[in-house]
């Protein structure tokens, strides 16, 4: 007989409780409550604080980048200032040379020319240093070369003036005055070139200073915006936390109420379970009585014939050997009938011995349909095959499984009355199992017939023995398979058989 759980499913409101699992429901609620306490931080709170962290991190990275840029601008500003200062120093070399030469003209003391010679010695290195630092600006390089030419020319004029002054006995002549005037013009040109270079560098300095100020301003803006956003997100997270915490407290209260309700329902289910066990005992007793009455009815008729035959034989009937043989045959035939009934009952309640082998399930179903072909044609039933073509072989005992399928198909044929009968047979695989569905659009079964379908000697047919579906279930279970039935009155019945692949 099929396994049926000894506990009911009781519906109350929207919840379903199984008495067997009632205690486990309470344990689950307690565990869920502990898990909720463990995970207090809501996703929205984590999102709020996480966003604040990311924004602050981004602002810090932008600040770091801006600081790096400001450092670079500061270095450039320092470099420009150094260039302006060196240009001043470069121009001051000529001033030192003029001061030294004029002092010599006035004092006629050779030691005064030291500043001039030092100036001339420094002019070369100073030029090359400035030239190296101005490599990025072609215009400034051109001006620097022009300044160097003017400087060299000025040195040549001073040298010539000193030599001429010495040869003339330390006296000024008209030619010396003309040379001095020419030197002054060269000095003015040199001063103009250096001043132009300084102005160019000052323009660069002004732009870099302005850019540095903008970087400072940007950093301040980033910091202020980051702080504002972080503060807003913190406020959002704090408000969300308070709201969620309040909701959790309410949830805890409801969980406690739910636990108490579960405990009360478990008590009710326990009471209902005891009542159900009593009902199952009564049902079992009723089923046993029905089987006993069926067997008694089936056995009584053969026993009556046997008893009549024995009475006739005991009465010393005068008939011959032929007449006595008729009664002997009657006794034998009826005793065999009783033995057959007992054998069928025993076979229906024990697992049959099967010898499974690999066999295509679609082929097995087609061969079974051939056995029922006459009935199908007689009732003009449409057979629809929905076979899975790539399905693997199943491990079954061919002849016994044919009997199981045939019993289901014959029941489906008998349930379809009138025209328009449809028998749908479908095969498919799922979870490494083979599924066979046999569906009809017949009269269907009510709940009582569905619950007693596989019980021995239960049948609503006039000539049915009530062992066909019992044997079917026995064969399928012997193959370590399963059978499930769904049916509704007026809508038909669906049998679903599950078998193992070979």
Secondary structure as UniProt FT lines:
FT   STRAND          9..12
FT   TURN            13..14
FT   STRAND          15..18
FT   HELIX           19..21
FT   HELIX           22..38
FT   HELIX           43..107
FT   HELIX           110..113
FT   HELIX           114..133
FT   TURN            134..136
FT   HELIX           138..167
FT   TURN            168..169
FT   HELIX           174..314
FT   TURN            315..316
FT   HELIX           321..348
FT   STRAND          357..359
FT   HELIX           361..371
FT   HELIX           373..378
FT   TURN            379..380
FT   STRAND          382..386
FT   TURN            389..390
FT   STRAND          394..396
FT   HELIX           398..415
FT   STRAND          422..430
FT   TURN            431..432
FT   STRAND          433..440
FT   HELIX           447..451
FT   TURN            452..454
FT   TURN            456..457
FT   HELIX           468..478
FT   TURN            479..480
FT   STRAND          482..488
FT   TURN            489..491
FT   STRAND          492..499
//
